[in-house]
Amino acid sequence: MQRHRRSTLNTLAIVTGALAGGILGPAALAEAEETSAAAGKTSVELRFTLMSPSARWSAVDLRGQTIATHAKRSLYVSPGLGVRVFIKQPHHGLLVDWDYRIDTDMDSINSLSKWKTDFSVAHVGYAYRFIKPANEKMVWAFTLHASFSWCSSIARTENRFFSGRSAVLGGRVGVNVDFHIERFFMGWAVEYEGLSHVKGAPLESSHFLMWTLIPIFRIGVDLGPTIQSLKH
């Protein structure tokens, strides 16, 4: 009885394999095996921000009355780089990135004194990615992310002497829309970040709204399996 059952199962396995080979063909079977293997590997995005504009508004220590109107807001340009690692499937990932925010000093226009505050910001957090294929070589990726922020801010006056340095802690949330062409991608971003200055006058807290409207300024490359080979 057991020998007969085993023979029947073997026959079913052979027939199923033959049908799959006949319906899908060798090329389709090979592609399916490659996709399955790729889905089990780590997908990595290496990201470069050439320039990202942002706006800042801050709460200012009331004891710094002479700089209150000049330190509480400004516009920034920010180069940066980062890595996002998606482990064993295309959706859940970890992110690590850094950017340097250069104060354009727009808040000092028509004022008698100038006050610039630069930020060097690092992030560690979580990313969730949705993938929508466009064709065989092109894929849209929509990524929601949240991260912990820690950084330092450097405030200086018009004479370039350092006037205030502060450790800063906070958090960031955002969304990326990226267009992947084989291993290369470029995209758009909108992010909000809230920061608390641990010590050092004149800023007590800062808020940033960051965006990228020109996708060539936010580019990257896929490492490991291509995003097109992952299960969606």
C-alpha positions in Angstrom: 0.0 0.0 0.0 2.8 2.4 0.9 4.7 1.4 -2.2 1.7 2.1 -4.3 1.1 5.5 -2.7 4.7 6.5 -3.2 4.6 5.5 -6.8 1.5 7.6 -7.4 3.1 10.6 -5.8 6.2 10.2 -7.9 4.1 10.0 -11.1 2.1 13.2 -10.1 5.4 15.0 -9.5 6.8 14.0 -12.9 3.5 14.9 -14.7 3.4 18.3 -12.9 7.0 19.1 -13.8 6.4 18.1 -17.4 3.2 20.3 -17.6 5.1 23.3 -16.1 7.9 22.9 -18.5 5.6 22.6 -21.4 3.4 25.6 -20.4 6.1 28.0 -19.2 9.0 26.9 -21.3 12.7 26.7 -20.2 13.2 30.5 -20.4 10.2 31.3 -18.2 11.2 28.6 -15.7 14.7 30.1 -15.5 13.3 33.6 -15.1 11.0 32.4 -12.3 13.8 30.7 -10.5 16.0 33.9 -10.8 13.2 36.1 -9.5 12.7 33.8 -6.5 16.4 33.8 -5.7 16.6 37.6 -6.0 13.7 38.0 -3.6 15.6 36.2 -0.9 18.7 38.5 -1.2 19.4 41.9 0.3 18.5 44.9 -1.9 20.5 48.1 -1.3 20.0 51.7 -2.4 23.0 53.9 -2.4 21.6 57.5 -2.5 23.2 60.9 -3.3 21.6 64.3 -2.7 23.4 66.9 -4.8 21.3 69.8 -3.5 18.0 69.8 -1.6 16.4 73.1 -0.6 14.7 73.4 2.8 13.0 76.1 5.0 13.7 76.4 8.7 11.7 78.2 11.4 13.0 78.2 15.0 12.1 79.2 18.6 14.7 81.6 19.9 16.0 82.0 23.4 14.3 85.2 24.6 17.6 86.3 26.2 19.0 86.8 22.7 16.8 89.8 21.9 19.4 91.3 19.5 19.3 88.3 17.2 15.7 87.2 17.6 14.5 88.6 14.2 17.6 87.2 12.3 18.0 83.7 13.8 14.5 82.3 13.8 14.1 81.5 10.1 16.1 80.9 6.9 16.4 78.9 3.7 19.0 76.2 3.1 20.7 74.1 0.5 21.8 70.6 1.5 24.1 68.0 -0.1 24.0 64.6 1.5 24.4 60.8 1.1 22.8 57.7 2.5 22.1 53.9 2.3 18.9 52.0 2.5 19.0 48.2 3.0 16.0 46.1 2.2 16.5 42.6 3.6 15.1 39.5 1.8 12.1 41.3 0.3 11.6 44.7 -1.4 9.4 46.4 1.2 10.8 46.7 4.7 14.2 48.4 5.1 16.6 50.2 7.3 18.1 53.6 6.4 21.2 55.5 7.4 21.9 59.0 5.9 23.6 62.3 6.5 23.3 65.8 5.1 24.9 69.2 5.7 22.5 72.2 5.6 24.1 75.4 4.5 22.3 78.6 5.6 21.7 81.0 2.7 21.1 83.8 5.2 17.9 84.8 3.5 16.5 85.9 6.9 19.1 88.7 7.1 17.9 90.6 4.0 17.1 94.2 4.9 18.4 93.7 8.5 21.3 95.5 10.2 23.0 92.3 11.4 23.5 88.8 10.0 23.3 85.4 11.7 23.8 82.1 10.0 23.2 78.6 11.5 24.4 75.5 9.7 23.4 72.0 10.5 25.2 68.7 10.2 22.5 66.0 10.5 22.6 62.2 10.7 19.6 59.8 10.6 18.9 56.2 11.4 15.4 54.8 10.8 12.9 52.6 9.0 11.7 52.7 5.4 8.7 51.0 3.7 8.8 50.8 -0.1 6.0 50.1 -2.6 7.1 49.0 -6.1 5.1 49.6 -9.3 6.6 48.3 -12.6 6.5 50.5 -15.6 8.1 48.1 -18.1 10.9 45.5 -18.1 13.6 48.0 -17.3 11.8 50.8 -15.5 10.1 50.7 -12.0 8.4 53.3 -9.8 9.2 53.1 -6.1 7.2 54.9 -3.4 9.0 55.0 0.0 7.6 56.1 3.3 10.3 56.6 6.0 10.7 57.7 9.6 14.0 58.2 11.4 15.7 59.4 14.6 17.9 62.5 14.0 21.0 63.7 15.9 23.2 66.5 14.8 25.1 69.6 15.6 24.2 73.2 14.8 26.8 76.0 14.3 25.6 79.6 14.6 27.9 82.4 13.6 27.7 86.2 13.2 28.7 88.3 10.2 32.3 88.5 11.5 32.6 84.7 11.1 33.4 84.1 14.8 31.6 81.1 16.2 28.8 82.4 18.4 26.9 79.3 19.3 27.3 75.5 18.9 24.6 73.1 20.0 23.9 69.3 20.1 20.5 68.7 18.5 18.1 65.7 18.8 14.8 65.0 17.0 13.0 63.0 14.3 12.1 63.1 10.6 9.3 61.7 8.5 9.1 61.8 4.7 8.2 60.3 1.4 10.3 59.6 -1.7 9.1 58.9 -5.2 11.9 57.4 -7.3 12.1 56.3 -10.9 14.4 53.3 -11.4 16.0 52.7 -14.8 17.8 49.4 -14.5 20.2 50.1 -11.6 20.1 53.9 -11.8 17.4 56.0 -10.2 16.4 59.6 -9.6 13.5 61.1 -7.7 11.4 63.5 -5.7 11.1 64.0 -1.9 9.1 65.8 0.7 10.3 65.6 4.4 9.5 67.3 7.7 11.9 67.3 10.6 11.6 68.6 14.2 14.8 69.2 16.2 15.4 70.2 19.8 18.6 72.0 20.7 20.0 70.4 23.8 22.3 73.2 24.7 23.8 76.4 23.4 22.1 79.7 22.5 20.3 81.2 20.7 18.0 78.4 19.3 15.8 76.3 21.4 14.0 74.2 18.8 14.1 74.1 15.0 11.7 72.8 12.3 12.6 72.0 8.7 10.5 71.4 5.6 12.6 69.8 2.9 11.7 69.1 -0.7 13.2 68.1 -4.1 11.4 69.2 -7.2 14.2 68.5 -9.8 14.8 64.7 -9.7 18.4 64.9 -11.1 19.4 66.5 -7.8 18.5 63.3 -5.9 20.0 60.3 -7.5 21.2 56.8 -6.6 22.2 53.3 -7.7 20.8 49.8 -6.8 23.3 47.3 -5.4 22.7 43.6 -5.2 19.6 42.3 -7.1 18.0 44.8 -9.4 14.6 46.2 -8.3 13.1 44.8 -11.5 13.9 41.3 -10.4 12.2 41.5 -7.0 8.8 40.2 -6.2 6.3 43.1 -6.0 
